[in-house]
Structures are given as structure tokens and as C-alpha cells.
Amino acid sequence: MTPEKLQAFLAAFDTLPLGAFTGTAEGCKYMVTREDLAGGKSQKLVARELGGADYISLNLYRLTSGARLKPCEMPAEKVVRFVLALQVME
């Protein structure tokens, strides 16, 4: 992942609210949960498509050497694309 894409991902991720919320991405509706762990050094996002089978899960580690994205059993590009597309519903 390029540094520019990582920066765009981090900026989009940081705008997402903590806790559970609904959102849309690429025409689908999701129930999303975002958590901060270890004083914000570790973050987790899980999203389940409502009425569908899609599932997104990732861990994000904020290390002194830089951010590390660790998707859970899926390509990094899938979780990056999802976070960049995700719009929180009000």
C-alpha cells in the first residue's frame, strides 16, 4: 500500500465513531463496530452487511514506527476500499 493510500485510509478511519453504528458502502448497508483498545494503540473494526453475506474485519496498530493494518483473513485492499467508501448513517 502506498503511503498516500495509507494516509487516506487512516484519515477516513479516524472519522468513524466509536461503538456500534450503521453505514453504507458501495451500495450496501452495514452494521459496524469500532473499538479502541490499549489506550488507542490498537483499534478494531468489524462490519456485517445487513441482508447480505459480506463481512469486514480488521485490526489497526498505531506503533511508534507507524501504523500497521492487519485485516482478518481478507485482502488489505478490501478493508481499505471499504473504509474509504463507508458513510455513516444518521
FENZIDA-V87080 format. One record per residue. N is the residue number from 1. RES is the residue in three letters. D_LAST is the distance of its C-alpha to the last C-alpha in Angstrom with 1 decimal. Layout:
<<N;RES;D_LAST> <N;RES;D_LAST>>
This chain:
<<1;MET;31.1> <2;THR;31.8> <3;PRO;31.1> <4;GLU;28.9> <5;LYS;26.7> <6;LEU;26.5> <7;GLN;25.5> <8;ALA;22.7> <9;PHE;21.5> <10;LEU;21.7> <11;ALA;19.9> <12;ALA;16.9> <13;PHE;17.2> <14;ASP;17.3> <15;THR;14.0> <16;LEU;12.2> <17;PRO;11.3> <18;LEU;14.1> <19;GLY;13.9> <20;ALA;12.1> <21;PHE;8.7> <22;THR;8.0> <23;GLY;8.4> <24;THR;10.9> <25;ALA;14.3> <26;GLU;17.3> <27;GLY;16.2> <28;CYS;15.4> <29;LYS;12.6> <30;TYR;12.9> <31;MET;12.6> <32;VAL;13.1> <33;THR;14.9> <34;ARG;16.0> <35;GLU;19.0> <36;ASP;21.4> <37;LEU;25.0> <38;ALA;28.3> <39;GLY;27.1> <40;GLY;24.7> <41;LYS;27.6> <42;SER;26.2> <43;GLN;22.6> <44;LYS;21.4> <45;LEU;18.6> <46;VAL;18.6> <47;ALA;16.6> <48;ARG;17.6> <49;GLU;17.0> <50;LEU;16.0> <51;GLY;19.0> <52;GLY;20.9> <53;ALA;23.0> <54;ASP;21.5> <55;TYR;21.3> <56;ILE;20.7> <57;SER;22.2> <58;LEU;23.3> <59;ASN;24.8> <60;LEU;25.0> <61;TYR;27.9> <62;ARG;28.2> <63;LEU;32.0> <64;THR;34.3> <65;SER;35.5> <66;GLY;32.0> <67;ALA;28.9> <68;ARG;29.6> <69;LEU;27.3> <70;LYS;28.3> <71;PRO;26.6> <72;CYS;27.5> <73;GLU;29.8> <74;MET;28.3> <75;PRO;28.9> <76;ALA;27.4> <77;GLU;26.6> <78;LYS;24.3> <79;VAL;22.1> <80;VAL;22.3> <81;ARG;21.3> <82;PHE;18.3> <83;VAL;17.0> <84;LEU;17.8> <85;ALA;15.9> <86;LEU;12.8> <87;GLN;9.5> <88;VAL;6.5> <89;MET;3.8> <90;GLU;0.0>>
